Amino acid sequence: MVSSRLSWRIGAPILLLVLVETIAIVLFLLGSIRREQDDQFEASARRMASFVESINHRVDVGLANDLARLTGFEVYIRDGGHIHDADCPPELLAILEQLPDNGRVQRIGDAEFVAAPTFGKGQVLLRRRITDPLADPRIWQVLGAIWLLAAVTTWIVVRRLARPLRELATQLPHIDADGPLELDATRRGDEIGDVARAFVRTRQALQQERETRQRIEKLAVLGRMTAALAHEVQNPVAAIRMHAQLLRGSGHDDEAATIEQEAIRIEELLNQWLFLTRPEPPALGDLDLAAQLRALVASQRPRAEHAAVRIDLQVPPTLPVRGDGKRLQHVFRNLIDNAIQAMPSGGVLSIAATPTAATPLAAGRVQVTFADRGRGFSPKALQHFTEFFFSEKEGGMGIGLSVAAEILKAHGGSLSAANRPDGGALVTVELPTTPPAA
């Protein structure tokens, strides 16, 4: 219904208020115009009486008629109680004879009378028909201005209130849609602006909840796939490693070592998926991070040299930390693999470890940087660096860096990425020497 619309609910009270004000203004103007007309009528009578008193002329009907033609009123002159007008009707004559000469307007019937004394020559009597004050154009000019102002004001108020609410109502069915949302009402500082901002926040929360739900669904599917994959792959990989070890000492040591390293890589990938689906606290132990990095680089150097990548390792002689060596090794291997793949035409991978001594206020930390000479990260990759299932690498699944970040987080550390000023990517691993309790 029209009456249920917000514009009608807002506009109707405003128009009703304007109507009441219009009636009050009309009554005020009617009273003002009537007083103005009375004042002018009384002033005319006084001026005419003063004129009659000042002239040296016989008071008669001719003088009254001349004054009537000049003023537009009916003029009668009373001298010694006698009215100088032979054609005056008896009922009017009775009114004129009883009219007090106080110079004030008297309303009798449909006419107004005023009598002004002339101080020696009787009284001047004026009569006029009562006119309707509504015929005065000033009333309609004032009313027109008021209603125009009221209409413009009502339109502005309704537009300022109803339009943003209509915009919100239009956007509400699409609250779960993707893409940015811009509402003009969010820039308002009133309650409508609060509603618009709450709408935007609710939409963002719904989008985040949907993304989280999709991620959980993906992880659930991944968990079922991983469980089946682990059961099928673990036994063949164990058999491959066993036969590679049996080949050692038979003149095929290099081939055996390669087979064993590739089997280890398969196990690492499998462990990566298992960690993703069933994350567990790290098995903490004392280890030398420098020795672990040297051993890892030694095992990865043949693969790097095959890709024309030289690994430059700079670590102190010893770097004692407390952590899960197996999982940290997985993190570093993943970063080395990514750096090698980022330089398909060869280059230099610089790995440096820098310890920070403990203080009374802060525990000691270790920072390990991986700097390559590849193309670096795109802005989108930097934004989604450790996000699950995000990868710009051909054939990538977007899991390795996510798992690495989770492993470091479990150690109380962090993983960050940036682009080097002279080109290439810079990935930084930061670890406490003593991680917090799991």
PAPA-705333 format. One record per residue (C-alpha): residue in three letters; y, z, x. Coordinates in steps of 0.1 Angstrom, whole numbers, plus 5000, padded with zeros to 4 digits. Example, Ala and Ser with C-alpha at 12.3 -4.5 7.8 and 13.67 -1.06 7.14 Angstrom:
# residues 2
ALA495550785123
SER498950715137
This chain:
# residues 438
MET500050005000
VAL503649935011
SER504650295004
SER502050415029
ARG503550225058
LEU505350415085
SER508450195082
TRP508750275045
ARG508150645050
ILE510950655076
GLY513250405060
ALA513050545024
PRO514450895033
ILE517250735054
LEU518150515025
LEU518050805000
LEU520351005023
VAL522650705025
LEU522650674987
VAL523551044983
GLU526351005009
THR527550694991
ILE527950884958
ALA529751164976
ILE532050914994
VAL532750724961
LEU533651044943
PHE535951144972
LEU537650804973
LEU538050804935
GLY539751134937
SER541951024966
ILE542950694949
ARG543750874916
ARG545951124934
GLU547650844953
GLN548250654920
ASP549650974904
ASP551951044933
GLN553250684932
PHE553750714894
GLU555651044897
ALA557650914926
SER558650604906
ALA559750824877
ARG561951034900
ARG563450734916
MET564150584882
ALA565750904869
SER567950924900
PHE568950564895
VAL569850624858
GLU571850934868
SER573750754895
ILE574950444876
ASN577850424853
HIS576150254825
ARG575450324789
VAL572050454782
ASP570350234757
VAL567350014749
GLY568649734771
LEU568649954802
ALA565150074795
ASN563949714791
ASP565549604823
LEU563849894842
ALA560549804826
ARG560749444839
LEU561649574874
THR558849834877
GLY556049694855
PHE555850024835
GLU556750094800
VAL560150274802
TYR561750494776
ILE564950684779
ARG565451004759
ASP569051124754
GLY569751434735
GLY566251434720
HIS566651064708
ILE564350794721
HIS566250464727
ASP563650214714
ALA563650104678
ASP560249934681
CYS558450244694
PRO555450324671
PRO555550664654
GLU552450804671
LEU553850704705
LEU557250834696
ALA555651174687
ILE554051184721
LEU557151094739
GLU559251354721
GLN556751634730
LEU556351524766
PRO557551794791
ASP560151674816
ASN558551844847
GLY557951514865
ARG554151554864
VAL551551304852
GLN550151374817
ARG547051194806
ILE546951144768
GLY544350904754
ASP544050584774
ALA547450614789
GLU549350824815
PHE552850954809
VAL555451114831
ALA558951244822
ALA561651294849
PRO565051464840
THR568251284849
PHE570551594849
GLY573051504822
LYS571751174809
GLY568551294793
GLN565051204807
VAL563350884819
LEU559950844803
LEU557250624819
ARG554050504804
ARG551150304818
ARG547550224810
ILE544950414829
THR543350184855
ASP539850204869
PRO539950324905
LEU536650134912
ALA538749814910
ASP540449914942
PRO539049684970
ARG539249964996
ILE536350144979
TRP534149834983
GLN535249775018
VAL534250135028
LEU530950105009
GLY530149775025
ALA530749915060
ILE528650225052
TRP525650025039
LEU525849775067
LEU525850055093
ALA522950235074
ALA520949915073
VAL521349845110
THR520650215119
THR517550215097
TRP516249885112
ILE516750025148
VAL515050355140
VAL512150195122
ARG511749935150
ARG511850205177
LEU509150405160
ALA506950155141
ARG506749885168
PRO505150085196
LEU502750255172
ARG501749905159
GLU501249805195
LEU498950095201
ALA497050025169
THR496549665181
GLN495249775214
LEU493050055201
PRO490049825192
HIS490049695227
ILE490150035244
ASP486849955262
ALA487949605274
ASP488249525311
GLY491449435328
PRO494849595332
LEU496749735302
GLU500449745299
LEU502249915271
ASP505949925268
ALA505750265250
THR504450425282
ARG508050415296
ARG509350625267
GLY510150985273
ASP509351105237
GLU506251185218
ILE505350825213
GLY505450775251
ASP503151075254
VAL500650915230
ALA500850585248
ARG500250745282
ALA497350945267
PHE495850625254
VAL496050465288
ARG494450765305
THR491650765279
ARG491050395285
GLN490850455322
ALA488450745317
LEU486250535295
GLN486250255321
GLN485350505348
GLU482650655327
ARG481250305319
GLU481150215356
THR479450545364
ARG476850485337
GLN476250135350
ARG475750275385
ILE473350545372
GLU471350275353
LYS471250065385
LEU470050365405
ALA467450445379
VAL466050095381
LEU466250105418
GLY464350435419
ARG461450285400
MET461449975422
THR461550185454
ALA458750405444
ALA456550105438
LEU457749935469
ALA457150235491
HIS453650265479
GLU452949905487
VAL454749875520
GLN454050205538
ASN450350145545
PRO450749785559
VAL453649885581
ALA451650175595
ALA448849935603
ILE451249695620
ARG452649975642
MET449150095651
HIS448049745662
ALA451249695682
GLN450450015700
LEU446949895707
LEU448349585723
ARG450149785750
GLY448449745784
SER446849415774
GLY449349195791
HIS451449155759
ASP453649455763
ASP456849275754
GLU455349125722
ALA453949465713
ALA457249625718
THR458949365696
ILE456449405668
GLU456749775669
GLN460549755668
GLU460449525638
ALA458049755621
ILE460350045628
ARG463149835612
ILE461049785581
GLU460450165579
GLU464150225583
LEU464949995554
LEU462250165534
ASN463650515543
GLN467150385533
TRP465950305498
LEU464050625495
PHE467150825505
LEU469150635480
THR466850735452
ARG465751075464
PRO468551225486
GLU467551535504
PRO469451775527
PRO469451685564
ALA466751845586
LEU469152015611
GLY468252055647
ASP469852065681
LEU470151725696
ASP472151535723
LEU474151275705
ALA475051095738
ALA471351055747
GLN470550935712
LEU473350665714
ARG472150555748
ALA468550525736
LEU469550335704
VAL471850095724
ALA468950025748
SER466649945719
GLN469249715703
ARG470349545735
PRO467749255734
ARG468749165699
ALA472449185708
GLU471948965738
HIS470148715717
ALA473248695695
ALA475548675726
VAL476949015719
ARG477649255748
ILE477449625739
ASP479949845759
LEU478950205755
GLN481250485766
VAL479850835761
PRO479951165780
PRO476851275799
THR475951515772
LEU477151555736
PRO475351855720
VAL475551865682
ARG473452005654
GLY472151755629
ASP469351535616
GLY468551305645
LYS466451065624
ARG469151015598
LEU472050995623
GLN470050735642
HIS469750535610
VAL473650555605
PHE474350435641
ARG471750155639
ASN473150025606
LEU476650015621
ILE475449835652
ASP473549575631
ASN476649515610
ALA478849475641
ILE476349215656
GLN476249025623
ALA480049025622
MET480148825655
PRO477948515649
SER479548335678
GLY479148635702
GLY481648895714
VAL481849255726
LEU480949565706
SER482649875720
ILE481050215712
ALA482950525723
ALA482250895716
THR484951145719
PRO484351525715
THR486951775703
ALA486552135715
ALA486252415690
THR489252645683
PRO489452985666
LEU490852795635
ALA488652485635
ALA485052395645
GLY484452135672
ARG484051775661
VAL482751445675
GLN484351105668
VAL482250795674
THR484050455671
PHE482450105667
ALA484949825675
ASP483849465672
ARG485649125677
GLY484748975644
ARG486948875615
GLY487549225603
PHE487449355568
SER489149195538
PRO491549405517
LYS488949425489
ALA486249535514
LEU488449815527
GLN489049925492
HIS485249935483
PHE484050015518
THR481350265509
GLU480850175473
PHE477250115462
PHE476149755456
PHE479349605470
SER478949355498
GLU480749045509
LYS478048965534
GLU475748675524
GLY472448825513
GLY473849175516
MET472849435490
GLY475749685495
ILE473549985503
GLY473550045540
LEU477150165544
SER476850365512
VAL473750545525
ALA475350605559
ALA478450755542
GLU476150985521
ILE474251095552
LEU477451175571
LYS478851355541
ALA475651575540
HIS476451665576
GLY480051755568
GLY481351435584
SER482951115572
LEU482850735576
SER486050535576
ALA487050165583
ALA490049975594
ASN491049655610
ARG492149645647
PRO495649515654
ASP494249255679
GLY491449145655
GLY488149275646
ALA486849575627
LEU487049945636
VAL484550185620
THR484850555628
VAL482150825624
GLU483351185625
LEU480951465627
PRO481251845631
THR479251985660
THR477852245636
PRO477552105600
PRO477952345571
ALA475052495553
ALA473152245531
